[in-house]
């Protein structure tokens, strides 16, 4: 066996120690970068029932929280329009969040159930708002304060409220990816004939998420998970109505689908809000997605009953807006919330998507085998 001379052995030892020190230094440098990224893990929290809701007007009663509490969710996600602030005044944000906090049913949910949240336009501070809103910093500070975001979180120090939490152990992992569709979004394009209607913005530089959030989103999709719940405050799948939606920016909607293909992320289900109705939509591989992609829209938590018809008008529900991807005839327009019920055990793991009314009645449902979204 070859034997090193003492001076050679000493040199090799020195070089080895230097190399180890460099590797350790690189690890030490990388740790804060990883720690400062927007994700966390709670492997102890196994999800069998996950709740969702959006669009809660703080000046109205919110009795639906008692029904939500009765559902005994393992966690609950607020999808946006959690208050209707429409302001850049920090005092107004505090006052309106205080009204939500004072709702008895919400206070009970907050005390007993892990909550996760993103925002939409009204709790961002401006109707249909996007990038460049002067009150965005005040809105984010109020959001972080209300949802008790830790002082060390990057949500406190960098723009946007996008976040991710990985729940459950290996084999039962639910990844909740909370997108921010407001802080970085390019301006909407309005129909010249009707400014209430949005039309596609074909500008190649227009964005929904912004490049930083897109890169973050890709990193999250590359992490291991059995189910990925992507929270988008606006609808991803439905694209024929004139309200806000991902298809206001067709390039960005296509980028979403391409990202699913490129990352080979399995188990993605989208949950959206905003529309003041509940509906379940689905894309198929023929529409450009790698497997059936479901979008459960659940909104809102305390919508008023339909207005009485004026004299001479015919009573009855309005004709629903067209949605070729809707899996049922009509959307549900009463107060509602959503549930995802996960069946982990047995030969065929599956999940069930439900939209539930004020009394907890299931008004929309769909059973989805894990194998279908692989």
Buried (B, 14 or more C-beta within 10 A) or exposed (E): EEEEEEEEEEEEEEEEEEEEEEEEEEEEEEEEEEEEEBBEBBEEBBBBBBBBBBBBBBEBEBBBBBBBBEBEBBBBBBBBBBBBBBBBEBEBBBBBBEBBEEBEBBEBBBEEBBBBBBBBBBBBBBEBBBBEBEBBBBBBBBBBBBBEBEEEBBBEEEBBBBBBBBBBEEEBBBBBBBBBBBBBBBBBBBEEEEEEEBBBBEEEEBBBBBEEBBEBBEEBBEBEBBBBBBBBBBBBBBBEBBBBBBBBBBBBBEBBBEBBEEBEBBBBBBBBBBBBBBBBBBBEEEEBBBBBBBBBBBBBBBBEEEEEEEEEEEEEEEEBBEBEBBBBEEBBBBBBBBBBBBBBEEEEBBBBBBBBBBEBEEBBBBEBEBEEBE
